[in-house]
Amino acid sequence: MVSEMTLREAREDAGFTQQEMADELGISRITYAGIESNPDKATVLQARRICQILSRPYERIFFLSKR
């Protein structure tokens, strides 16, 4: 079984800062921080791109606010 991780855990595990993720996504750091705080607000395209950047399958990153 593959364990789930929060978006923040996945980002930190991959060695990215919030600013680096924001730059990769073409959004502000504040906007990215909002996605991390409320990952269910990410668009489908943002979620797919985040998974691609972090080299993690969608199923492994928890994109809902509450576990």
C-alpha positions in Angstrom: 0.0 0.0 0.0 1.3 3.4 -0.9 1.0 6.0 1.9 -0.6 9.3 1.3 1.1 12.6 2.1 0.0 16.1 2.3 0.9 18.5 -0.4 3.3 20.2 2.0 5.0 16.9 2.9 5.3 16.0 -0.8 6.9 19.4 -1.6 9.3 19.3 1.3 10.2 15.6 0.6 11.0 16.6 -3.0 13.2 19.5 -1.8 11.2 22.4 -3.2 10.3 25.7 -1.5 6.9 27.3 -1.9 8.5 30.0 -4.1 10.1 27.4 -6.3 6.7 25.6 -6.7 5.0 28.9 -7.4 7.6 29.7 -10.1 7.2 26.3 -11.7 3.4 26.8 -11.8 3.5 30.4 -12.9 1.6 31.7 -9.9 2.5 33.8 -6.9 3.9 32.3 -3.7 0.8 33.5 -1.8 -1.4 31.7 -4.3 0.7 28.5 -4.0 0.6 28.8 -0.2 -3.2 29.0 -0.4 -3.3 25.8 -2.5 -1.1 24.1 0.2 -3.5 25.3 2.9 -6.6 24.3 1.0 -5.4 21.8 -1.6 -9.0 21.0 -2.7 -9.0 24.5 -4.3 -6.3 23.5 -6.8 -7.6 23.2 -10.3 -7.3 19.8 -12.0 -4.5 21.3 -14.2 -2.7 22.6 -11.2 -3.0 19.3 -9.4 -1.6 17.4 -12.4 1.3 19.9 -12.8 2.1 19.7 -9.1 2.3 15.9 -9.3 4.5 16.2 -12.4 6.8 18.7 -10.7 7.1 16.6 -7.6 7.4 13.3 -9.5 4.6 11.8 -7.4 1.5 10.0 -8.5 -1.8 11.8 -7.9 -2.9 9.0 -5.7 0.0 9.6 -3.3 -0.6 13.3 -2.7 -3.6 14.2 -0.6 -5.5 17.0 -2.4 -8.3 17.3 0.2 -8.2 19.7 3.1 -9.1 17.1 5.8 -7.6 13.6 6.1 
